[in-house]
């Protein structure tokens, strides 16, 4: 239930183009990538590699200046 509330808050900030929503969304994706990396190290290398690749591409996109500048600091 807590995770659902956090994801809901991140989506509200994201769709309202708030800087905190961008930070929150980027942090969630980074935590997901770290979890996928741990899965890969623990033996589920295919699942971990696919997860890290997808999350990594999302992070590259989300941290580009054009995307980051789309969000306002309010």
CHARMM internal coordinates of N, CA and C (Angstrom, degrees):
IC EDIT
DIST 1 N 1 CA 1.4307
DIST 1 CA 1 C 1.5388
ANGL 1 N 1 CA 1 C 110.58
DIST 1 C 2 N 1.3170
ANGL 1 CA 1 C 2 N 115.34
DIHE 1 N 1 CA 1 C 2 N -36.97
DIST 2 N 2 CA 1.4638
ANGL 1 C 2 N 2 CA 119.58
DIHE 1 CA 1 C 2 N 2 CA 179.02
DIST 2 CA 2 C 1.5232
ANGL 2 N 2 CA 2 C 110.45
DIHE 1 C 2 N 2 CA 2 C -66.03
DIST 2 C 3 N 1.3379
ANGL 2 CA 2 C 3 N 116.25
DIHE 2 N 2 CA 2 C 3 N -42.76
DIST 3 N 3 CA 1.4568
ANGL 2 C 3 N 3 CA 119.90
DIHE 2 CA 2 C 3 N 3 CA 178.78
DIST 3 CA 3 C 1.5287
ANGL 3 N 3 CA 3 C 111.11
DIHE 2 C 3 N 3 CA 3 C -61.25
DIST 3 C 4 N 1.3233
ANGL 3 CA 3 C 4 N 116.79
DIHE 3 N 3 CA 3 C 4 N -40.91
DIST 4 N 4 CA 1.4652
ANGL 3 C 4 N 4 CA 120.28
DIHE 3 CA 3 C 4 N 4 CA 178.49
DIST 4 CA 4 C 1.5274
ANGL 4 N 4 CA 4 C 111.10
DIHE 3 C 4 N 4 CA 4 C -62.50
DIST 4 C 5 N 1.3050
ANGL 4 CA 4 C 5 N 117.13
DIHE 4 N 4 CA 4 C 5 N -40.61
DIST 5 N 5 CA 1.4654
ANGL 4 C 5 N 5 CA 120.76
DIHE 4 CA 4 C 5 N 5 CA 179.02
DIST 5 CA 5 C 1.5326
ANGL 5 N 5 CA 5 C 110.69
DIHE 4 C 5 N 5 CA 5 C -65.83
DIST 5 C 6 N 1.3252
ANGL 5 CA 5 C 6 N 117.03
DIHE 5 N 5 CA 5 C 6 N -40.50
DIST 6 N 6 CA 1.4696
ANGL 5 C 6 N 6 CA 120.36
DIHE 5 CA 5 C 6 N 6 CA 178.93
DIST 6 CA 6 C 1.5273
ANGL 6 N 6 CA 6 C 111.46
DIHE 5 C 6 N 6 CA 6 C -65.62
DIST 6 C 7 N 1.3243
ANGL 6 CA 6 C 7 N 116.47
DIHE 6 N 6 CA 6 C 7 N -43.21
DIST 7 N 7 CA 1.4645
ANGL 6 C 7 N 7 CA 119.79
DIHE 6 CA 6 C 7 N 7 CA 178.81
DIST 7 CA 7 C 1.5213
ANGL 7 N 7 CA 7 C 111.58
DIHE 6 C 7 N 7 CA 7 C -66.63
DIST 7 C 8 N 1.3253
ANGL 7 CA 7 C 8 N 116.44
DIHE 7 N 7 CA 7 C 8 N -35.89
DIST 8 N 8 CA 1.4709
ANGL 7 C 8 N 8 CA 120.38
DIHE 7 CA 7 C 8 N 8 CA 176.87
DIST 8 CA 8 C 1.5298
ANGL 8 N 8 CA 8 C 110.19
DIHE 7 C 8 N 8 CA 8 C -64.40
DIST 8 C 9 N 1.3304
ANGL 8 CA 8 C 9 N 116.67
DIHE 8 N 8 CA 8 C 9 N -43.96
DIST 9 N 9 CA 1.4677
ANGL 8 C 9 N 9 CA 120.29
DIHE 8 CA 8 C 9 N 9 CA 178.34
DIST 9 CA 9 C 1.5248
ANGL 9 N 9 CA 9 C 111.27
DIHE 8 C 9 N 9 CA 9 C -62.37
DIST 9 C 10 N 1.3254
ANGL 9 CA 9 C 10 N 116.68
DIHE 9 N 9 CA 9 C 10 N -41.79
DIST 10 N 10 CA 1.4661
ANGL 9 C 10 N 10 CA 120.34
DIHE 9 CA 9 C 10 N 10 CA 178.82
DIST 10 CA 10 C 1.5241
ANGL 10 N 10 CA 10 C 110.52
DIHE 9 C 10 N 10 CA 10 C -63.16
DIST 10 C 11 N 1.3262
ANGL 10 CA 10 C 11 N 117.34
DIHE 10 N 10 CA 10 C 11 N -40.68
DIST 11 N 11 CA 1.4655
ANGL 10 C 11 N 11 CA 119.59
DIHE 10 CA 10 C 11 N 11 CA -179.15
DIST 11 CA 11 C 1.5196
ANGL 11 N 11 CA 11 C 111.44
DIHE 10 C 11 N 11 CA 11 C -68.08
DIST 11 C 12 N 1.3259
ANGL 11 CA 11 C 12 N 117.47
DIHE 11 N 11 CA 11 C 12 N -36.06
DIST 12 N 12 CA 1.4686
ANGL 11 C 12 N 12 CA 119.89
DIHE 11 CA 11 C 12 N 12 CA 177.40
DIST 12 CA 12 C 1.5271
ANGL 12 N 12 CA 12 C 109.92
DIHE 11 C 12 N 12 CA 12 C -63.50
DIST 12 C 13 N 1.3172
ANGL 12 CA 12 C 13 N 116.79
DIHE 12 N 12 CA 12 C 13 N -46.61
DIST 13 N 13 CA 1.4664
ANGL 12 C 13 N 13 CA 120.30
DIHE 12 CA 12 C 13 N 13 CA 178.32
DIST 13 CA 13 C 1.5110
ANGL 13 N 13 CA 13 C 112.52
DIHE 12 C 13 N 13 CA 13 C -63.90
DIST 13 C 14 N 1.3397
ANGL 13 CA 13 C 14 N 116.09
DIHE 13 N 13 CA 13 C 14 N -37.50
DIST 14 N 14 CA 1.4641
ANGL 13 C 14 N 14 CA 120.88
DIHE 13 CA 13 C 14 N 14 CA -179.58
DIST 14 CA 14 C 1.5219
ANGL 14 N 14 CA 14 C 110.60
DIHE 13 C 14 N 14 CA 14 C -65.71
DIST 14 C 15 N 1.3238
ANGL 14 CA 14 C 15 N 117.18
DIHE 14 N 14 CA 14 C 15 N -48.45
DIST 15 N 15 CA 1.4639
ANGL 14 C 15 N 15 CA 120.25
DIHE 14 CA 14 C 15 N 15 CA -176.33
DIST 15 CA 15 C 1.5170
ANGL 15 N 15 CA 15 C 112.77
DIHE 14 C 15 N 15 CA 15 C -74.07
DIST 15 C 16 N 1.3211
ANGL 15 CA 15 C 16 N 117.50
DIHE 15 N 15 CA 15 C 16 N -19.77
DIST 16 N 16 CA 1.4681
ANGL 15 C 16 N 16 CA 120.58
DIHE 15 CA 15 C 16 N 16 CA 174.66
DIST 16 CA 16 C 1.5198
ANGL 16 N 16 CA 16 C 112.07
DIHE 15 C 16 N 16 CA 16 C -90.91
DIST 16 C 17 N 1.3270
ANGL 16 CA 16 C 17 N 115.70
DIHE 16 N 16 CA 16 C 17 N 3.98
DIST 17 N 17 CA 1.4655
ANGL 16 C 17 N 17 CA 122.98
DIHE 16 CA 16 C 17 N 17 CA 176.87
DIST 17 CA 17 C 1.5257
ANGL 17 N 17 CA 17 C 112.41
DIHE 16 C 17 N 17 CA 17 C 59.51
DIST 17 C 18 N 1.3095
ANGL 17 CA 17 C 18 N 116.66
DIHE 17 N 17 CA 17 C 18 N 42.99
DIST 18 N 18 CA 1.4613
ANGL 17 C 18 N 18 CA 121.92
DIHE 17 CA 17 C 18 N 18 CA 177.60
DIST 18 CA 18 C 1.5243
ANGL 18 N 18 CA 18 C 109.09
DIHE 17 C 18 N 18 CA 18 C -96.13
DIST 18 C 19 N 1.3193
ANGL 18 CA 18 C 19 N 115.00
DIHE 18 N 18 CA 18 C 19 N 144.52
DIST 19 N 19 CA 1.4594
ANGL 18 C 19 N 19 CA 119.77
DIHE 18 CA 18 C 19 N 19 CA -179.19
DIST 19 CA 19 C 1.5284
ANGL 19 N 19 CA 19 C 111.05
DIHE 18 C 19 N 19 CA 19 C -61.29
DIST 19 C 20 N 1.3282
ANGL 19 CA 19 C 20 N 117.05
DIHE 19 N 19 CA 19 C 20 N -39.85
DIST 20 N 20 CA 1.4617
ANGL 19 C 20 N 20 CA 119.72
DIHE 19 CA 19 C 20 N 20 CA -180.00
DIST 20 CA 20 C 1.5249
ANGL 20 N 20 CA 20 C 110.86
DIHE 19 C 20 N 20 CA 20 C -63.33
DIST 20 C 21 N 1.3202
ANGL 20 CA 20 C 21 N 118.27
DIHE 20 N 20 CA 20 C 21 N -30.92
DIST 21 N 21 CA 1.4566
ANGL 20 C 21 N 21 CA 121.52
DIHE 20 CA 20 C 21 N 21 CA 176.13
DIST 21 CA 21 C 1.5145
ANGL 21 N 21 CA 21 C 111.26
DIHE 20 C 21 N 21 CA 21 C -67.00
DIST 21 C 22 N 1.3345
ANGL 21 CA 21 C 22 N 116.01
DIHE 21 N 21 CA 21 C 22 N -38.51
DIST 22 N 22 CA 1.4694
ANGL 21 C 22 N 22 CA 120.17
DIHE 21 CA 21 C 22 N 22 CA 176.68
DIST 22 CA 22 C 1.5220
ANGL 22 N 22 CA 22 C 110.61
DIHE 21 C 22 N 22 CA 22 C -65.89
DIST 22 C 23 N 1.3338
ANGL 22 CA 22 C 23 N 116.43
DIHE 22 N 22 CA 22 C 23 N -44.54
DIST 23 N 23 CA 1.4656
ANGL 22 C 23 N 23 CA 120.55
DIHE 22 CA 22 C 23 N 23 CA 179.27
DIST 23 CA 23 C 1.5242
ANGL 23 N 23 CA 23 C 110.05
DIHE 22 C 23 N 23 CA 23 C -62.38
DIST 23 C 24 N 1.3106
ANGL 23 CA 23 C 24 N 116.88
DIHE 23 N 23 CA 23 C 24 N -44.88
DIST 24 N 24 CA 1.4573
ANGL 23 C 24 N 24 CA 122.09
DIHE 23 CA 23 C 24 N 24 CA -179.05
DIST 24 CA 24 C 1.5298
ANGL 24 N 24 CA 24 C 110.82
DIHE 23 C 24 N 24 CA 24 C -63.54
DIST 24 C 25 N 1.3192
ANGL 24 CA 24 C 25 N 117.09
DIHE 24 N 24 CA 24 C 25 N -45.89
DIST 25 N 25 CA 1.4591
ANGL 24 C 25 N 25 CA 121.06
DIHE 24 CA 24 C 25 N 25 CA 179.10
DIST 25 CA 25 C 1.5184
ANGL 25 N 25 CA 25 C 112.61
DIHE 24 C 25 N 25 CA 25 C -63.93
DIST 25 C 26 N 1.3156
ANGL 25 CA 25 C 26 N 116.47
DIHE 25 N 25 CA 25 C 26 N -42.58
DIST 26 N 26 CA 1.4633
ANGL 25 C 26 N 26 CA 121.22
DIHE 25 CA 25 C 26 N 26 CA 178.66
DIST 26 CA 26 C 1.5276
ANGL 26 N 26 CA 26 C 110.75
DIHE 25 C 26 N 26 CA 26 C -64.75
DIST 26 C 27 N 1.3177
ANGL 26 CA 26 C 27 N 116.95
DIHE 26 N 26 CA 26 C 27 N -39.59
DIST 27 N 27 CA 1.4577
ANGL 26 C 27 N 27 CA 121.10
DIHE 26 CA 26 C 27 N 27 CA 178.27
DIST 27 CA 27 C 1.5227
ANGL 27 N 27 CA 27 C 111.39
DIHE 26 C 27 N 27 CA 27 C -64.46
DIST 27 C 28 N 1.3132
ANGL 27 CA 27 C 28 N 117.26
DIHE 27 N 27 CA 27 C 28 N -41.81
DIST 28 N 28 CA 1.4653
ANGL 27 C 28 N 28 CA 121.35
DIHE 27 CA 27 C 28 N 28 CA 179.37
DIST 28 CA 28 C 1.5263
ANGL 28 N 28 CA 28 C 110.45
DIHE 27 C 28 N 28 CA 28 C -62.63
DIST 28 C 29 N 1.3300
ANGL 28 CA 28 C 29 N 117.42
DIHE 28 N 28 CA 28 C 29 N -43.20
DIST 29 N 29 CA 1.4633
ANGL 28 C 29 N 29 CA 120.60
DIHE 28 CA 28 C 29 N 29 CA 178.98
DIST 29 CA 29 C 1.5273
ANGL 29 N 29 CA 29 C 110.56
DIHE 28 C 29 N 29 CA 29 C -66.30
DIST 29 C 30 N 1.3299
ANGL 29 CA 29 C 30 N 117.68
DIHE 29 N 29 CA 29 C 30 N -38.30
DIST 30 N 30 CA 1.4637
ANGL 29 C 30 N 30 CA 120.79
DIHE 29 CA 29 C 30 N 30 CA 178.68
DIST 30 CA 30 C 1.5311
ANGL 30 N 30 CA 30 C 111.10
DIHE 29 C 30 N 30 CA 30 C -65.20
DIST 30 C 31 N 1.3188
ANGL 30 CA 30 C 31 N 117.53
DIHE 30 N 30 CA 30 C 31 N -40.26
DIST 31 N 31 CA 1.4643
ANGL 30 C 31 N 31 CA 120.99
DIHE 30 CA 30 C 31 N 31 CA 177.05
DIST 31 CA 31 C 1.5229
ANGL 31 N 31 CA 31 C 110.22
DIHE 30 C 31 N 31 CA 31 C -64.71
DIST 31 C 32 N 1.3159
ANGL 31 CA 31 C 32 N 116.52
DIHE 31 N 31 CA 31 C 32 N -39.72
DIST 32 N 32 CA 1.4595
ANGL 31 C 32 N 32 CA 120.82
DIHE 31 CA 31 C 32 N 32 CA 176.78
DIST 32 CA 32 C 1.5302
ANGL 32 N 32 CA 32 C 110.83
DIHE 31 C 32 N 32 CA 32 C -61.93
DIST 32 C 33 N 1.3239
ANGL 32 CA 32 C 33 N 117.09
DIHE 32 N 32 CA 32 C 33 N -42.25
DIST 33 N 33 CA 1.4675
ANGL 32 C 33 N 33 CA 120.89
DIHE 32 CA 32 C 33 N 33 CA 178.86
DIST 33 CA 33 C 1.5222
ANGL 33 N 33 CA 33 C 110.55
DIHE 32 C 33 N 33 CA 33 C -63.53
DIST 33 C 34 N 1.3265
ANGL 33 CA 33 C 34 N 116.90
DIHE 33 N 33 CA 33 C 34 N -40.02
DIST 34 N 34 CA 1.4658
ANGL 33 C 34 N 34 CA 120.16
DIHE 33 CA 33 C 34 N 34 CA 178.15
DIST 34 CA 34 C 1.5295
ANGL 34 N 34 CA 34 C 110.59
DIHE 33 C 34 N 34 CA 34 C -63.66
DIST 34 C 35 N 1.3237
ANGL 34 CA 34 C 35 N 117.13
DIHE 34 N 34 CA 34 C 35 N -41.25
DIST 35 N 35 CA 1.4582
ANGL 34 C 35 N 35 CA 120.61
DIHE 34 CA 34 C 35 N 35 CA 177.17
DIST 35 CA 35 C 1.5140
ANGL 35 N 35 CA 35 C 111.99
DIHE 34 C 35 N 35 CA 35 C -63.09
DIST 35 C 36 N 1.3282
ANGL 35 CA 35 C 36 N 116.89
DIHE 35 N 35 CA 35 C 36 N -40.04
DIST 36 N 36 CA 1.4649
ANGL 35 C 36 N 36 CA 120.43
DIHE 35 CA 35 C 36 N 36 CA 177.17
DIST 36 CA 36 C 1.5220
ANGL 36 N 36 CA 36 C 111.39
DIHE 35 C 36 N 36 CA 36 C -66.34
DIST 36 C 37 N 1.3141
ANGL 36 CA 36 C 37 N 116.76
DIHE 36 N 36 CA 36 C 37 N -36.65
DIST 37 N 37 CA 1.4557
ANGL 36 C 37 N 37 CA 120.45
DIHE 36 CA 36 C 37 N 37 CA 176.89
DIST 37 CA 37 C 1.5323
ANGL 37 N 37 CA 37 C 110.51
DIHE 36 C 37 N 37 CA 37 C -63.88
DIST 37 C 38 N 1.3119
ANGL 37 CA 37 C 38 N 116.52
DIHE 37 N 37 CA 37 C 38 N -41.25
DIST 38 N 38 CA 1.4676
ANGL 37 C 38 N 38 CA 120.74
DIHE 37 CA 37 C 38 N 38 CA 177.38
DIST 38 CA 38 C 1.5273
ANGL 38 N 38 CA 38 C 110.13
DIHE 37 C 38 N 38 CA 38 C -64.40
DIST 38 C 39 N 1.3393
ANGL 38 CA 38 C 39 N 117.79
DIHE 38 N 38 CA 38 C 39 N -40.48
DIST 39 N 39 CA 1.4662
ANGL 38 C 39 N 39 CA 120.55
DIHE 38 CA 38 C 39 N 39 CA 175.93
DIST 39 CA 39 C 1.5243
ANGL 39 N 39 CA 39 C 110.73
DIHE 38 C 39 N 39 CA 39 C -57.96
DIST 39 C 40 N 1.3126
ANGL 39 CA 39 C 40 N 116.72
DIHE 39 N 39 CA 39 C 40 N -41.44
DIST 40 N 40 CA 1.4611
ANGL 39 C 40 N 40 CA 120.36
DIHE 39 CA 39 C 40 N 40 CA 179.26
DIST 40 CA 40 C 1.5120
ANGL 40 N 40 CA 40 C 112.32
DIHE 39 C 40 N 40 CA 40 C -64.30
DIST 40 C 41 N 1.3204
ANGL 40 CA 40 C 41 N 116.59
DIHE 40 N 40 CA 40 C 41 N -40.97
DIST 41 N 41 CA 1.4621
ANGL 40 C 41 N 41 CA 120.89
DIHE 40 CA 40 C 41 N 41 CA 179.83
DIST 41 CA 41 C 1.5289
ANGL 41 N 41 CA 41 C 110.76
DIHE 40 C 41 N 41 CA 41 C -69.33
DIST 41 C 42 N 1.3252
ANGL 41 CA 41 C 42 N 117.16
DIHE 41 N 41 CA 41 C 42 N -32.68
DIST 42 N 42 CA 1.4633
ANGL 41 C 42 N 42 CA 121.36
DIHE 41 CA 41 C 42 N 42 CA -177.03
DIST 42 CA 42 C 1.5302
ANGL 42 N 42 CA 42 C 113.08
DIHE 41 C 42 N 42 CA 42 C -79.61
DIST 42 C 43 N 1.3135
ANGL 42 CA 42 C 43 N 118.18
DIHE 42 N 42 CA 42 C 43 N -1.59
DIST 43 N 43 CA 1.4577
ANGL 42 C 43 N 43 CA 119.97
DIHE 42 CA 42 C 43 N 43 CA 174.13
DIST 43 CA 43 C 1.5145
ANGL 43 N 43 CA 43 C 115.31
DIHE 42 C 43 N 43 CA 43 C 122.33
DIST 43 C 44 N 1.3047
ANGL 43 CA 43 C 44 N 118.07
DIHE 43 N 43 CA 43 C 44 N -18.53
DIST 44 N 44 CA 1.4678
ANGL 43 C 44 N 44 CA 120.26
DIHE 43 CA 43 C 44 N 44 CA 177.23
DIST 44 CA 44 C 1.5219
ANGL 44 N 44 CA 44 C 107.89
DIHE 43 C 44 N 44 CA 44 C -91.28
DIST 44 C 45 N 1.3388
ANGL 44 CA 44 C 45 N 115.40
DIHE 44 N 44 CA 44 C 45 N 68.63
DIST 45 N 45 CA 1.4592
ANGL 44 C 45 N 45 CA 120.67
DIHE 44 CA 44 C 45 N 45 CA -170.31
DIST 45 CA 45 C 1.5191
ANGL 45 N 45 CA 45 C 113.27
DIHE 44 C 45 N 45 CA 45 C -67.16
DIST 45 C 46 N 1.3340
ANGL 45 CA 45 C 46 N 119.05
DIHE 45 N 45 CA 45 C 46 N -36.30
DIST 46 N 46 CA 1.4678
ANGL 45 C 46 N 46 CA 120.11
DIHE 45 CA 45 C 46 N 46 CA -179.51
DIST 46 CA 46 C 1.5221
ANGL 46 N 46 CA 46 C 111.00
DIHE 45 C 46 N 46 CA 46 C -69.56
DIST 46 C 47 N 1.3143
ANGL 46 CA 46 C 47 N 116.08
DIHE 46 N 46 CA 46 C 47 N -47.52
DIST 47 N 47 CA 1.4671
ANGL 46 C 47 N 47 CA 120.86
DIHE 46 CA 46 C 47 N 47 CA 177.99
DIST 47 CA 47 C 1.5313
ANGL 47 N 47 CA 47 C 110.25
DIHE 46 C 47 N 47 CA 47 C -60.73
DIST 47 C 48 N 1.3167
ANGL 47 CA 47 C 48 N 116.67
DIHE 47 N 47 CA 47 C 48 N -43.20
DIST 48 N 48 CA 1.4579
ANGL 47 C 48 N 48 CA 120.66
DIHE 47 CA 47 C 48 N 48 CA 179.50
DIST 48 CA 48 C 1.5123
ANGL 48 N 48 CA 48 C 112.93
DIHE 47 C 48 N 48 CA 48 C -66.20
DIST 48 C 49 N 1.3282
ANGL 48 CA 48 C 49 N 116.40
DIHE 48 N 48 CA 48 C 49 N -42.10
DIST 49 N 49 CA 1.4705
ANGL 48 C 49 N 49 CA 120.07
DIHE 48 CA 48 C 49 N 49 CA -178.57
DIST 49 CA 49 C 1.5250
ANGL 49 N 49 CA 49 C 111.59
DIHE 48 C 49 N 49 CA 49 C -65.62
DIST 49 C 50 N 1.3328
ANGL 49 CA 49 C 50 N 116.25
DIHE 49 N 49 CA 49 C 50 N -42.18
DIST 50 N 50 CA 1.4670
ANGL 49 C 50 N 50 CA 119.30
DIHE 49 CA 49 C 50 N 50 CA 178.92
DIST 50 CA 50 C 1.5227
ANGL 50 N 50 CA 50 C 110.00
DIHE 49 C 50 N 50 CA 50 C -64.91
DIST 50 C 51 N 1.3246
ANGL 50 CA 50 C 51 N 117.22
DIHE 50 N 50 CA 50 C 51 N -43.24
DIST 51 N 51 CA 1.4587
ANGL 50 C 51 N 51 CA 120.92
DIHE 50 CA 50 C 51 N 51 CA 179.43
DIST 51 CA 51 C 1.5142
ANGL 51 N 51 CA 51 C 112.69
DIHE 50 C 51 N 51 CA 51 C -63.36
DIST 51 C 52 N 1.3245
ANGL 51 CA 51 C 52 N 116.39
DIHE 51 N 51 CA 51 C 52 N -43.23
DIST 52 N 52 CA 1.4656
ANGL 51 C 52 N 52 CA 120.22
DIHE 51 CA 51 C 52 N 52 CA 179.28
DIST 52 CA 52 C 1.5254
ANGL 52 N 52 CA 52 C 110.26
DIHE 51 C 52 N 52 CA 52 C -65.23
DIST 52 C 53 N 1.3246
ANGL 52 CA 52 C 53 N 117.44
DIHE 52 N 52 CA 52 C 53 N -39.64
DIST 53 N 53 CA 1.4735
ANGL 52 C 53 N 53 CA 120.55
DIHE 52 CA 52 C 53 N 53 CA 179.60
DIST 53 CA 53 C 1.5262
ANGL 53 N 53 CA 53 C 111.09
DIHE 52 C 53 N 53 CA 53 C -63.45
DIST 53 C 54 N 1.3233
ANGL 53 CA 53 C 54 N 116.55
DIHE 53 N 53 CA 53 C 54 N -46.46
DIST 54 N 54 CA 1.4631
ANGL 53 C 54 N 54 CA 119.97
DIHE 53 CA 53 C 54 N 54 CA -178.75
DIST 54 CA 54 C 1.5282
ANGL 54 N 54 CA 54 C 110.72
DIHE 53 C 54 N 54 CA 54 C -66.50
DIST 54 C 55 N 1.3299
ANGL 54 CA 54 C 55 N 116.85
DIHE 54 N 54 CA 54 C 55 N -48.53
DIST 55 N 55 CA 1.4639
ANGL 54 C 55 N 55 CA 120.20
DIHE 54 CA 54 C 55 N 55 CA 179.83
DIST 55 CA 55 C 1.5264
ANGL 55 N 55 CA 55 C 110.84
DIHE 54 C 55 N 55 CA 55 C -63.93
DIST 55 C 56 N 1.3325
ANGL 55 CA 55 C 56 N 117.36
DIHE 55 N 55 CA 55 C 56 N -37.18
DIST 56 N 56 CA 1.4611
ANGL 55 C 56 N 56 CA 120.46
DIHE 55 CA 55 C 56 N 56 CA 177.95
DIST 56 CA 56 C 1.5202
ANGL 56 N 56 CA 56 C 112.48
DIHE 55 C 56 N 56 CA 56 C -63.41
DIST 56 C 57 N 1.3164
ANGL 56 CA 56 C 57 N 116.03
DIHE 56 N 56 CA 56 C 57 N -43.12
DIST 57 N 57 CA 1.4716
ANGL 56 C 57 N 57 CA 119.36
DIHE 56 CA 56 C 57 N 57 CA 177.30
DIST 57 CA 57 C 1.5248
ANGL 57 N 57 CA 57 C 111.36
DIHE 56 C 57 N 57 CA 57 C -64.13
DIST 57 C 58 N 1.3281
ANGL 57 CA 57 C 58 N 116.56
DIHE 57 N 57 CA 57 C 58 N -40.38
DIST 58 N 58 CA 1.4710
ANGL 57 C 58 N 58 CA 119.70
DIHE 57 CA 57 C 58 N 58 CA 176.13
DIST 58 CA 58 C 1.5248
ANGL 58 N 58 CA 58 C 111.26
DIHE 57 C 58 N 58 CA 58 C -61.82
DIST 58 C 59 N 1.3287
ANGL 58 CA 58 C 59 N 116.99
DIHE 58 N 58 CA 58 C 59 N -42.42
DIST 59 N 59 CA 1.4632
ANGL 58 C 59 N 59 CA 119.92
DIHE 58 CA 58 C 59 N 59 CA 179.07
DIST 59 CA 59 C 1.5249
ANGL 59 N 59 CA 59 C 111.98
DIHE 58 C 59 N 59 CA 59 C -65.44
DIST 59 C 60 N 1.3164
ANGL 59 CA 59 C 60 N 116.50
DIHE 59 N 59 CA 59 C 60 N -39.47
DIST 60 N 60 CA 1.4713
ANGL 59 C 60 N 60 CA 119.37
DIHE 59 CA 59 C 60 N 60 CA 176.94
DIST 60 CA 60 C 1.5218
ANGL 60 N 60 CA 60 C 110.02
DIHE 59 C 60 N 60 CA 60 C -60.58
DIST 60 C 61 N 1.3238
ANGL 60 CA 60 C 61 N 116.30
DIHE 60 N 60 CA 60 C 61 N -44.91
DIST 61 N 61 CA 1.4609
ANGL 60 C 61 N 61 CA 120.18
DIHE 60 CA 60 C 61 N 61 CA 179.39
DIST 61 CA 61 C 1.5280
ANGL 61 N 61 CA 61 C 111.37
DIHE 60 C 61 N 61 CA 61 C -65.35
DIST 61 C 62 N 1.3383
ANGL 61 CA 61 C 62 N 116.42
DIHE 61 N 61 CA 61 C 62 N -46.76
DIST 62 N 62 CA 1.4621
ANGL 61 C 62 N 62 CA 120.37
DIHE 61 CA 61 C 62 N 62 CA -175.03
DIST 62 CA 62 C 1.5196
ANGL 62 N 62 CA 62 C 113.17
DIHE 61 C 62 N 62 CA 62 C -67.95
DIST 62 C 63 N 1.3232
ANGL 62 CA 62 C 63 N 118.25
DIHE 62 N 62 CA 62 C 63 N -24.85
DIST 63 N 63 CA 1.4641
ANGL 62 C 63 N 63 CA 120.49
DIHE 62 CA 62 C 63 N 63 CA -178.21
DIST 63 CA 63 C 1.5271
ANGL 63 N 63 CA 63 C 113.05
DIHE 62 C 63 N 63 CA 63 C -96.04
DIST 63 C 64 N 1.3109
ANGL 63 CA 63 C 64 N 117.42
DIHE 63 N 63 CA 63 C 64 N 3.81
DIST 64 N 64 CA 1.4638
ANGL 63 C 64 N 64 CA 119.38
DIHE 63 CA 63 C 64 N 64 CA 174.91
DIST 64 CA 64 C 1.5221
ANGL 64 N 64 CA 64 C 109.00
DIHE 63 C 64 N 64 CA 64 C -66.55
DIST 64 C 65 N 1.3048
ANGL 64 CA 64 C 65 N 116.81
DIHE 64 N 64 CA 64 C 65 N 149.65
DIST 65 N 65 CA 1.4641
ANGL 64 C 65 N 65 CA 120.35
DIHE 64 CA 64 C 65 N 65 CA -174.77
DIST 65 CA 65 C 1.5265
ANGL 65 N 65 CA 65 C 112.27
DIHE 64 C 65 N 65 CA 65 C -62.43
DIST 65 C 66 N 1.3187
ANGL 65 CA 65 C 66 N 118.05
DIHE 65 N 65 CA 65 C 66 N -35.71
DIST 66 N 66 CA 1.4581
ANGL 65 C 66 N 66 CA 120.05
DIHE 65 CA 65 C 66 N 66 CA 179.80
DIST 66 CA 66 C 1.5141
ANGL 66 N 66 CA 66 C 112.86
DIHE 65 C 66 N 66 CA 66 C -63.73
DIST 66 C 67 N 1.3175
ANGL 66 CA 66 C 67 N 116.55
DIHE 66 N 66 CA 66 C 67 N -40.40
DIST 67 N 67 CA 1.4682
ANGL 66 C 67 N 67 CA 120.65
DIHE 66 CA 66 C 67 N 67 CA 178.64
DIST 67 CA 67 C 1.5205
ANGL 67 N 67 CA 67 C 109.59
DIHE 66 C 67 N 67 CA 67 C -72.52
DIST 67 C 68 N 1.3242
ANGL 67 CA 67 C 68 N 116.91
DIHE 67 N 67 CA 67 C 68 N -45.68
DIST 68 N 68 CA 1.4590
ANGL 67 C 68 N 68 CA 121.05
DIHE 67 CA 67 C 68 N 68 CA -178.82
DIST 68 CA 68 C 1.5326
ANGL 68 N 68 CA 68 C 111.25
DIHE 67 C 68 N 68 CA 68 C -61.57
DIST 68 C 69 N 1.3173
ANGL 68 CA 68 C 69 N 117.83
DIHE 68 N 68 CA 68 C 69 N -39.39
DIST 69 N 69 CA 1.4586
ANGL 68 C 69 N 69 CA 121.38
DIHE 68 CA 68 C 69 N 69 CA -179.67
DIST 69 CA 69 C 1.5161
ANGL 69 N 69 CA 69 C 112.68
DIHE 68 C 69 N 69 CA 69 C -72.96
DIST 69 C 70 N 1.3232
ANGL 69 CA 69 C 70 N 118.00
DIHE 69 N 69 CA 69 C 70 N -15.64
DIST 70 N 70 CA 1.4609
ANGL 69 C 70 N 70 CA 121.70
DIHE 69 CA 69 C 70 N 70 CA 178.00
DIST 70 CA 70 C 1.5257
ANGL 70 N 70 CA 70 C 111.44
DIHE 69 C 70 N 70 CA 70 C -66.52
DIST 70 C 71 N 1.3235
ANGL 70 CA 70 C 71 N 116.59
DIHE 70 N 70 CA 70 C 71 N -25.30
DIST 71 N 71 CA 1.4545
ANGL 70 C 71 N 71 CA 121.63
DIHE 70 CA 70 C 71 N 71 CA -177.16
DIST 71 CA 71 C 1.5177
ANGL 71 N 71 CA 71 C 109.83
DIHE 70 C 71 N 71 CA 71 C -93.84
DIST 71 C 72 N 1.3161
ANGL 71 CA 71 C 72 N 116.03
DIHE 71 N 71 CA 71 C 72 N 135.52
DIST 72 N 72 CA 1.4610
ANGL 71 C 72 N 72 CA 121.89
DIHE 71 CA 71 C 72 N 72 CA -178.66
DIST 72 CA 72 C 1.5131
ANGL 72 N 72 CA 72 C 110.09
DIHE 71 C 72 N 72 CA 72 C -97.25
DIST 72 C 73 N 1.3152
ANGL 72 CA 72 C 73 N 116.26
DIHE 72 N 72 CA 72 C 73 N 151.13
DIST 73 N 73 CA 1.4702
ANGL 72 C 73 N 73 CA 122.04
DIHE 72 CA 72 C 73 N 73 CA 179.05
DIST 73 CA 73 C 1.5213
ANGL 73 N 73 CA 73 C 108.87
DIHE 72 C 73 N 73 CA 73 C -91.86
DIST 73 C 74 N 1.3277
ANGL 73 CA 73 C 74 N 116.95
DIHE 73 N 73 CA 73 C 74 N 87.47
DIST 74 N 74 CA 1.4741
ANGL 73 C 74 N 74 CA 120.96
DIHE 73 CA 73 C 74 N 74 CA 177.63
DIST 74 CA 74 C 1.4912
ANGL 74 N 74 CA 74 C 110.07
DIHE 73 C 74 N 74 CA 74 C -122.50
END
COOR INIT
IC SEED 1 N 1 CA 1 C
IC BUILD
